[in-house]
Amino acid sequence: PYGAEWLALVCIYLEAAVAIGALCGLLCGDPGVVRRSPETCYPVPPEVLARLQRGESLIGLSNITDQQLGRTYCVRCLVWRPDGGSMGSRFPGSSMCHHCATCQRCVTDFDHHCGVFGRCIAGSGWRGNMKYFKCIISMAGCAMLTCIAPLIVRIIREPTTPHSSSRTVG
C-alpha cells in the first residue's frame, strides 16, 4: 500500500536534485559571452577609432560588418563577434551573436535574457546554458506530473462511497 507514496517521494527528491544541479549550471555557467581579447578587439575599425580619438560618443553608430572575414564589430562592446560562425572563435559553427541590452554584452546563440534568473539564456546543443534552462523547465513539468499521479492513484484505489441522504426524523 505504501509503494506509490515511496515512489512519489523518490521522484520528488530526484527531480529536486536534478533541478538544483541545473540551476547551479545555469547560474555558474557561461552562456557564450564574447570575451575581450586581442583576437576579438583588434583591429579597431577606422570609423570607431576616429570617434574615440576625437573623444566623441559611439551612440548612433551602427555595428560594422566585415564581409571578408564574416564577422561584425559591436560598437557597444567594442569586440569583433562571429557572424554565422566563420570567425573560428570559442564556438566554431555557431549561429549569430546578439548584444544583450540588459547585460550589455554580446552573447553567441542568444535566445533571451531571463528576468527570473537574471541571466542571458543562450546556446545550442552542449554549448551555452540553454541545456540547463530546458532541464529546469522539464523538471517543473515532471514535478506537476509527480503531484498529480498520486492523486489519480488514490482516486482509483479508494472509490468514493455514496452518502445516505435520507435522515430519520424522530
N, C-alpha and C positions, 0 to 999 in steps of 0.2 A: 504493500500500500504506500510505502514511502519512496518508492523508486522514482516516481515522477518529480517529487519535491527535491530529491537529491540531484536529479538530472538538471532541474531548473537552477539550483544553486551553483552547480558546477559550471553551467553555461553562463550564468551571471558573472561569476568570478573570472572566467576565461575571457569573456567579452570585455570586462573592465580592464584586465591586464593588457589585452591587445590594444584597446583604445588608449590607455596610458602610454604604452610604448609608442604608438603612432603620434600621440600628442607631443612626446619628447622629441621624436624625429622631426615633426613639423616646426616646433619652436626652436630647436637647436640646429636643424639642417639648413643648408644653403639652397635657396630657391633657384639659383642660377644667376646671381648678380654678376654683371660685367665689372671685374675688378680693375682698378687703375694700375697700370704697369707701363714700362716703356713701349711694349708692343701695342697696347691699346690706346696710349695717349699721343704717340708721335707717328707721323709728322702732324703738327697742328695745321689745319687748313689756313690758307692765306687770309681769307675773309675774317676768320676768328682771330688770328694773330694780329691783324691790323687794328681791330677794335680793342683788343686787350692792350696793345702798346699805346693806343691813344687814351686809354682809361675809360672807354665807353662801355656801356652795358651791352650784353648779348641778347637782351629782351627784344623780341620781334624778329630775330634771326632764325631762319628755318634750318632744320637739320641738313647736313651736306652729304650727298651721296657720291661715292667713288665707284663708278660703274665697272672700271677695270678690275678692281680687287673685290668687288661685290661686298661692300661694307658701307655703313652710314656713320657719320660723326654726329654724336648727340651734343648739341650746343649747351645743354643744361648740365650734363655730367662731365663734359669735355673728354669723352672717350670715343674711340672707334669701336663700333659694335658690329657683330656679324649680321649680314643682310641675306638670310637664306642659308647660312651655314658654310659659306665658302671661305671664311676667314681663317679656318684652321685653329680656332680658339679652344677653350675648355670643352666645348660641346660641338664636336665636328658633326656635320649633317643636321644641325639643329634648325629650328624654324626661326621666325622673325624675333627680334628683340623689341621691347617696348619700354618706354620710360614711365615708371610708376609715379603718378602725381602726388601720391601720399608719402611714399618712402623717399622720393627724389633720387632714384637710382634706376639704371637700366637693367632689365631682367630678361634673360633668354626664355623663350616659350612661355611668356606671361599669359596667365589666364585672368586673374582678378586680384585685387587687394582685399583681403578678408578683414572686415571690421571686428569680427568676433575674436579672431586670433591675433589681429594686429600685424599680419604678415602678408607678403606677396605670395600668392599661390601660383606656382609655375612648374613647368616640366612636362616631359612626356617619357613614357617607358620608365626606366630606372633613374632618369635624371630629375633633378629638382625635388620639390617636396609635394608634388601632386599625388604621388602614391600614398603618402601619409594622410593627406586630406581625404582622398577617396576611402581609405581604410576607416577613418573616423566616421564618415557618413555611413559606410556599410555597417559599422558596429552599432550605430543608432538604429538602423533598420532591424538588425539582429536582436537588439535589446527589446524592441517593440514586439517582435515575434516571441521572444522568450517570456515576456509578460503575458501575452495573450494565450499562448499554448497551455499553461497550467489551468487557466480559467476554462478553456474548452474541455480539457481532460476532466476537470471536476464536474462540469455540467453533464458530460457523457456518463461518468461513473455514478453520479448521485442525481438521478432524475427527481424532479420536484414531486412532492406528494400533494394530492388535492386536499384542499382545506374544506372542512364541512361548513357550509354556510347556514345550515339550519340550527336554530337555537331553541332550546326548550324554555318556554316561559312558565314560570310556576310560582 
